[in-house]
């Protein structure tokens, strides 16, 4: 099963660092997050940079990748500060 990994405030909202899911797409992964953790957590996840197996999802999006069992999907919240 693909694993979803959470960082920063998203980790705080979920109360965990990762989840296994049967999701095969980013949309399904976000639906999983919404169903398990609610709308506030989904809003945070939508603002995250998504990395799939060390590749930015924005660079893969045009290919519409399907998640496989061995995939790791990272949700990194925006960074700020200085």
KEPA-336917 format. One record per residue: x, y, z of N, C-alpha, C, O in turn; residue number from 1. Coordinates in steps of 0.1 Angstrom, whole numbers, plus 5000, padded with zeros to 4 digits. Layout:
N
+--------+---------+------+---------+----------+-------+--------+---------+------+--------+---------+------+-----+
| n.east | n.north | n.up | ca.east | ca.north | ca.up | c.east | c.north | c.up | o.east | o.north | o.up |   n |
+--------+---------+------+---------+----------+-------+--------+---------+------+--------+---------+------+-----+
|      X |       Y |    Z |       X |        Y |     Z |      X |       Y |    Z |      X |       Y |    Z | NUM |
...
+--------+---------+------+---------+----------+-------+--------+---------+------+--------+---------+------+-----+
This chain:
82
+--------+---------+------+---------+----------+-------+--------+---------+------+--------+---------+------+-----+
| n.east | n.north | n.up | ca.east | ca.north | ca.up | c.east | c.north | c.up | o.east | o.north | o.up |   n |
+--------+---------+------+---------+----------+-------+--------+---------+------+--------+---------+------+-----+
|   5008 |    4988 | 5000 |    5000 |     5000 |  5000 |   5009 |    5012 | 5000 |   5019 |    5013 | 5006 |   1 |
|   5005 |    5023 | 4993 |    5012 |     5035 |  4994 |   5012 |    5041 | 5008 |   5002 |    5039 | 5015 |   2 |
|   5022 |    5048 | 5011 |    5023 |     5054 |  5025 |   5022 |    5070 | 5023 |   5029 |    5075 | 5014 |   3 |
|   5014 |    5076 | 5031 |    5013 |     5091 |  5031 |   5022 |    5095 | 5043 |   5020 |    5090 | 5054 |   4 |
|   5031 |    5105 | 5041 |    5039 |     5110 |  5052 |   5036 |    5124 | 5054 |   5035 |    5132 | 5045 |   5 |
|   5034 |    5128 | 5067 |    5030 |     5142 |  5071 |   5042 |    5149 | 5078 |   5050 |    5142 | 5085 |   6 |
|   5043 |    5162 | 5076 |    5053 |     5170 |  5083 |   5047 |    5183 | 5088 |   5037 |    5188 | 5084 |   7 |
|   5054 |    5188 | 5098 |    5050 |     5201 |  5104 |   5036 |    5201 | 5110 |   5032 |    5192 | 5116 |   8 |
|   5029 |    5212 | 5107 |    5015 |     5213 |  5113 |   5006 |    5202 | 5108 |   4996 |    5199 | 5115 |   9 |
|   5008 |    5197 | 5097 |    5000 |     5186 |  5092 |   5001 |    5174 | 5101 |   4992 |    5166 | 5104 |  10 |
|   5013 |    5171 | 5105 |    5016 |     5160 |  5115 |   5009 |    5163 | 5128 |   5004 |    5154 | 5134 |  11 |
|   5009 |    5175 | 5132 |    5002 |     5179 |  5145 |   4987 |    5177 | 5143 |   4980 |    5171 | 5152 |  12 |
|   4981 |    5180 | 5132 |    4967 |     5179 |  5130 |   4962 |    5164 | 5129 |   4952 |    5160 | 5134 |  13 |
|   4971 |    5156 | 5123 |    4967 |     5142 |  5121 |   4970 |    5134 | 5134 |   4965 |    5123 | 5136 |  14 |
|   4980 |    5139 | 5142 |    4984 |     5132 |  5154 |   4993 |    5120 | 5150 |   4996 |    5112 | 5159 |  15 |
|   4998 |    5119 | 5138 |    5007 |     5109 |  5134 |   5017 |    5114 | 5123 |   5015 |    5124 | 5117 |  16 |
|   5027 |    5106 | 5120 |    5036 |     5109 |  5110 |   5033 |    5103 | 5096 |   5039 |    5107 | 5086 |  17 |
|   5025 |    5092 | 5096 |    5022 |     5086 |  5083 |   5010 |    5077 | 5084 |   5005 |    5074 | 5095 |  18 |
|   5004 |    5074 | 5073 |    4993 |     5065 |  5071 |   4995 |    5056 | 5059 |   5001 |    5061 | 5049 |  19 |
|   4990 |    5044 | 5059 |    4989 |     5036 |  5047 |   4975 |    5038 | 5042 |   4966 |    5039 | 5049 |  20 |
|   4975 |    5038 | 5028 |    4962 |     5040 |  5022 |   4961 |    5032 | 5009 |   4971 |    5028 | 5003 |  21 |
|   4949 |    5029 | 5005 |    4947 |     5022 |  4992 |   4946 |    5032 | 4980 |   4943 |    5028 | 4969 |  22 |
|   4948 |    5045 | 4983 |    4947 |     5055 |  4973 |   4956 |    5053 | 4961 |   4967 |    5049 | 4963 |  23 |
|   4951 |    5055 | 4949 |    4959 |     5054 |  4937 |   4961 |    5067 | 4930 |   4968 |    5067 | 4919 |  24 |
|   4957 |    5078 | 4936 |    4959 |     5091 |  4930 |   4959 |    5101 | 4941 |   4956 |    5099 | 4952 |  25 |
|   4964 |    5114 | 4937 |    4964 |     5124 |  4947 |   4950 |    5128 | 4952 |   4948 |    5130 | 4964 |  26 |
|   4940 |    5128 | 4943 |    4926 |     5130 |  4947 |   4922 |    5120 | 4957 |   4915 |    5124 | 4967 |  27 |
|   4924 |    5108 | 4955 |    4920 |     5097 |  4964 |   4928 |    5099 | 4978 |   4922 |    5096 | 4988 |  28 |
|   4940 |    5103 | 4977 |    4948 |     5105 |  4989 |   4942 |    5116 | 4997 |   4940 |    5115 | 5010 |  29 |
|   4938 |    5127 | 4991 |    4932 |     5138 |  4998 |   4918 |    5134 | 5003 |   4915 |    5139 | 5014 |  30 |
|   4911 |    5126 | 4996 |    4898 |     5122 |  5001 |   4900 |    5113 | 5014 |   4892 |    5114 | 5023 |  31 |
|   4910 |    5105 | 5013 |    4913 |     5097 |  5025 |   4916 |    5106 | 5037 |   4911 |    5104 | 5048 |  32 |
|   4924 |    5117 | 5035 |    4928 |     5126 |  5046 |   4915 |    5133 | 5051 |   4913 |    5134 | 5063 |  33 |
|   4906 |    5137 | 5042 |    4894 |     5144 |  5046 |   4885 |    5134 | 5054 |   4880 |    5138 | 5065 |  34 |
|   4883 |    5122 | 5049 |    4875 |     5113 |  5056 |   4880 |    5109 | 5070 |   4873 |    5107 | 5080 |  35 |
|   4893 |    5108 | 5071 |    4899 |     5103 |  5084 |   4901 |    5115 | 5094 |   4900 |    5113 | 5106 |  36 |
|   4905 |    5127 | 5088 |    4909 |     5138 |  5097 |   4900 |    5150 | 5096 |   4902 |    5159 | 5105 |  37 |
|   4892 |    5151 | 5086 |    4883 |     5163 |  5085 |   4888 |    5174 | 5076 |   4898 |    5173 | 5070 |  38 |
|   4879 |    5184 | 5075 |    4881 |     5195 |  5065 |   4893 |    5204 | 5068 |   4900 |    5208 | 5058 |  39 |
|   4895 |    5207 | 5080 |    4907 |     5215 |  5084 |   4920 |    5209 | 5079 |   4929 |    5215 | 5074 |  40 |
|   4921 |    5196 | 5082 |    4933 |     5189 |  5078 |   4934 |    5188 | 5062 |   4945 |    5189 | 5057 |  41 |
|   4923 |    5186 | 5056 |    4923 |     5186 |  5041 |   4928 |    5199 | 5036 |   4936 |    5200 | 5026 |  42 |
|   4923 |    5211 | 5041 |    4927 |     5224 |  5037 |   4942 |    5225 | 5038 |   4949 |    5230 | 5029 |  43 |
|   4948 |    5221 | 5049 |    4962 |     5221 |  5051 |   4969 |    5213 | 5041 |   4979 |    5217 | 5035 |  44 |
|   4964 |    5201 | 5038 |    4970 |     5191 |  5029 |   4970 |    5197 | 5015 |   4980 |    5195 | 5007 |  45 |
|   4960 |    5205 | 5011 |    4959 |     5211 |  4998 |   4969 |    5222 | 4996 |   4973 |    5224 | 4984 |  46 |
|   4974 |    5228 | 5007 |    4984 |     5238 |  5006 |   4998 |    5233 | 5006 |   5008 |    5241 | 5005 |  47 |
|   4999 |    5220 | 5008 |    5013 |     5214 |  5009 |   5019 |    5211 | 4995 |   5012 |    5210 | 4985 |  48 |
|   5032 |    5211 | 4995 |    5040 |     5206 |  4984 |   5040 |    5191 | 4985 |   5042 |    5185 | 4995 |  49 |
|   5036 |    5184 | 4974 |    5035 |     5170 |  4974 |   5047 |    5164 | 4966 |   5049 |    5167 | 4955 |  50 |
|   5054 |    5155 | 4973 |    5065 |     5148 |  4967 |   5062 |    5133 | 4966 |   5058 |    5127 | 4976 |  51 |
|   5063 |    5128 | 4955 |    5060 |     5113 |  4953 |   5074 |    5107 | 4949 |   5079 |    5109 | 4938 |  52 |
|   5079 |    5098 | 4958 |    5091 |     5091 |  4955 |   5102 |    5101 | 4951 |   5109 |    5098 | 4941 |  53 |
|   5104 |    5111 | 4959 |    5115 |     5121 |  4957 |   5113 |    5130 | 4944 |   5122 |    5136 | 4940 |  54 |
|   5101 |    5130 | 4938 |    5098 |     5139 |  4927 |   5086 |    5148 | 4930 |   5076 |    5143 | 4935 |  55 |
|   5088 |    5161 | 4927 |    5077 |     5170 |  4930 |   5065 |    5166 | 4921 |   5066 |    5165 | 4909 |  56 |
|   5053 |    5165 | 4928 |    5041 |     5161 |  4920 |   5038 |    5171 | 4909 |   5032 |    5166 | 4899 |  57 |
|   5041 |    5184 | 4911 |    5038 |     5193 |  4901 |   5045 |    5190 | 4887 |   5040 |    5193 | 4877 |  58 |
|   5056 |    5184 | 4888 |    5064 |     5180 |  4876 |   5058 |    5167 | 4870 |   5060 |    5164 | 4858 |  59 |
|   5051 |    5159 | 4878 |    5045 |     5147 |  4873 |   5030 |    5148 | 4869 |   5025 |    5140 | 4862 |  60 |
|   5024 |    5159 | 4873 |    5010 |     5161 |  4872 |   5005 |    5158 | 4858 |   4994 |    5152 | 4856 |  61 |
|   5012 |    5163 | 4848 |    5007 |     5162 |  4834 |   5006 |    5147 | 4830 |   4998 |    5144 | 4821 |  62 |
|   5014 |    5139 | 4836 |    5014 |     5125 |  4833 |   5003 |    5117 | 4840 |   5000 |    5106 | 4838 |  63 |
|   4996 |    5124 | 4850 |    4986 |     5118 |  4858 |   4990 |    5105 | 4864 |   4984 |    5095 | 4861 |  64 |
|   5001 |    5106 | 4873 |    5006 |     5093 |  4878 |   4996 |    5086 | 4887 |   4988 |    5092 | 4894 |  65 |
|   4996 |    5073 | 4887 |    4988 |     5064 |  4896 |   4998 |    5059 | 4907 |   5009 |    5055 | 4903 |  66 |
|   4994 |    5060 | 4919 |    5002 |     5055 |  4930 |   5003 |    5040 | 4930 |   4993 |    5033 | 4927 |  67 |
|   5014 |    5035 | 4933 |    5016 |     5020 |  4934 |   5019 |    5016 | 4948 |   5021 |    5025 | 4957 |  68 |
|   5019 |    5004 | 4951 |    5020 |     4999 |  4965 |   5033 |    5004 | 4972 |   5033 |    5006 | 4984 |  69 |
|   5044 |    5005 | 4964 |    5057 |     5008 |  4970 |   5059 |    5023 | 4971 |   5070 |    5028 | 4975 |  70 |
|   5049 |    5032 | 4967 |    5051 |     5046 |  4966 |   5050 |    5053 | 4980 |   5043 |    5048 | 4989 |  71 |
|   5058 |    5063 | 4982 |    5057 |     5072 |  4994 |   5053 |    5086 | 4989 |   5060 |    5092 | 4981 |  72 |
|   5043 |    5091 | 4995 |    5038 |     5104 |  4991 |   5040 |    5113 | 5003 |   5034 |    5111 | 5014 |  73 |
|   5048 |    5123 | 5002 |    5051 |     5133 |  5013 |   5043 |    5145 | 5011 |   5041 |    5151 | 5000 |  74 |
|   5037 |    5150 | 5022 |    5030 |     5163 |  5022 |   5038 |    5173 | 5031 |   5038 |    5172 | 5043 |  75 |
|   5045 |    5182 | 5024 |    5053 |     5193 |  5031 |   5046 |    5206 | 5031 |   5042 |    5211 | 5020 |  76 |
|   5043 |    5211 | 5043 |    5036 |     5224 |  5044 |   5045 |    5235 | 5039 |   5058 |    5233 | 5038 |  77 |
|   5040 |    5247 | 5035 |    5048 |     5258 |  5031 |   5058 |    5262 | 5042 |   5054 |    5262 | 5054 |  78 |
|   5070 |    5266 | 5038 |    5080 |     5270 |  5047 |   5080 |    5286 | 5047 |   5078 |    5292 | 5037 |  79 |
|   5082 |    5291 | 5059 |    5083 |     5306 |  5061 |   5093 |    5309 | 5071 |   5097 |    5300 | 5079 |  80 |
|   5097 |    5321 | 5071 |    5106 |     5325 |  5081 |   5119 |    5331 | 5075 |   5120 |    5333 | 5063 |  81 |
|   5128 |    5334 | 5083 |    5140 |     5340 |  5078 |   5151 |    5343 | 5087 |   5161 |    5348 | 5083 |  82 |
+--------+---------+------+---------+----------+-------+--------+---------+------+--------+---------+------+-----+
